[in-house]
Amino acid sequence: MTHGGPVAQVPAAQVPTGAYLLDVREPEEWEAGHVPGAVHIPLGELGARYTELEQDRPLYVICRSGNRSGHAARALAGAGWDASNVSDGMIGWHAAGLPMTAESGQPYVA
C-alpha cells in the first residue's frame, strides 16, 4: 500500500451510528476496551491483512489518540478505500460517552 494524501478527520462524536470501524491498536489495547462491532487489525498487520476490509462503504479508522489511525487511513485511502481518521481516537470516543465493550468485562480506561 502506498501513502495517500490527506484524509478526512472526523471527531469520535461525529462518527455515524453503526459506522464501519477499523481499530488499529495493539491486542492488549483492544482487549481493554473497543467499539462493539469494530474490526480489529493491528497497524503492524494492516499491510498483510487490508484485503479483509470491505471496500464498498465508508471506513472509519481509530486508534488511541488518532495518530496511528491517521497513517492507516491515508494508506487505505491511497489503496482505494473511502477512509476517514477518527481524529481524537478512543480517548475522544470514551469522552463522548459512546458505546464500548471490553474482553475482560472491566470498565475501559483511556
C-alpha positions in Angstrom: 0.0 0.0 0.0 1.2 3.5 -0.7 0.7 6.5 1.5 -2.0 8.7 0.1 -2.8 12.4 0.5 -4.8 14.0 3.3 -7.9 12.1 4.6 -11.0 13.4 6.4 -10.5 13.9 10.1 -13.7 13.1 12.0 -14.0 13.5 15.8 -15.4 10.4 17.5 -18.6 12.3 18.5 -19.4 12.8 14.7 -18.8 9.2 13.6 -22.2 7.9 12.3 -24.0 5.3 14.4 -23.3 1.9 13.0 -20.3 3.1 11.0 -17.8 0.6 9.6 -14.9 1.0 12.1 -11.3 -0.4 11.9 -9.4 -0.4 15.2 -5.6 -0.5 14.5 -4.4 -0.6 18.1 -2.4 -3.4 19.7 -4.2 -6.5 21.0 -3.8 -5.5 24.7 -5.4 -2.1 23.9 -8.3 -3.8 22.0 -8.9 -6.1 25.0 -9.0 -3.2 27.4 -11.9 -1.6 25.5 -13.2 -1.2 22.0 -16.2 -0.2 19.9 -18.8 -3.0 19.6 -18.7 -4.4 16.1 -15.4 -2.8 15.1 -12.9 -4.8 13.0 -9.5 -5.2 14.8 -6.3 -5.3 12.7 -3.2 -4.0 14.5 -1.4 -1.4 12.5 1.7 -3.7 12.1 -0.5 -6.3 10.4 -2.5 -4.0 8.2 -0.2 -4.3 5.2 -0.8 -8.1 5.1 -4.5 -8.0 6.1 -6.0 -4.9 4.5 -7.8 -7.1 1.9 -10.0 -8.4 4.7 -11.7 -5.0 4.8 -14.9 -4.3 2.8 -14.3 -1.6 0.2 -18.0 -0.8 -0.6 -18.8 1.5 2.3 -17.1 4.3 4.2 -14.4 3.2 6.6 -13.5 5.0 9.9 -10.1 4.2 11.3 -9.5 4.5 15.1 -6.6 4.1 17.5 -6.0 5.5 21.0 -5.4 9.2 20.0 -5.7 9.5 16.2 -2.0 9.2 15.3 -1.6 5.6 14.2 -5.1 5.6 12.6 -4.2 8.7 10.6 -1.3 6.7 9.0 -3.6 3.7 8.3 -6.4 5.9 6.9 -4.0 7.6 4.5 -2.6 4.3 3.3 -6.1 2.8 2.9 -7.4 5.9 1.0 -4.4 5.6 -1.3 -5.3 2.0 -2.0 -8.9 2.9 -2.9 -10.9 2.9 0.3 -13.2 5.7 1.4 -11.3 6.0 4.7 -11.6 8.7 7.4 -9.5 9.1 10.5 -11.2 9.3 13.9 -9.1 12.3 14.9 -9.4 12.0 18.7 -9.4 8.2 18.8 -10.6 6.1 21.7 -9.8 8.9 24.0 -12.5 11.0 22.3 -14.8 8.1 21.9 -14.7 7.4 25.7 -15.0 11.2 26.4 -18.1 11.4 24.2 -19.8 8.5 26.2 -20.1 6.3 23.1 -20.7 2.6 23.4 -17.7 0.4 24.3 -17.0 -3.1 25.4 -14.0 -4.9 26.9 -12.9 -8.5 26.6 -12.3 -8.6 30.3 -15.6 -7.1 31.3 -13.7 -4.4 33.1 -14.5 -0.7 32.6 -12.4 1.0 29.9 -9.6 3.3 30.9 -8.2 5.5 28.2 
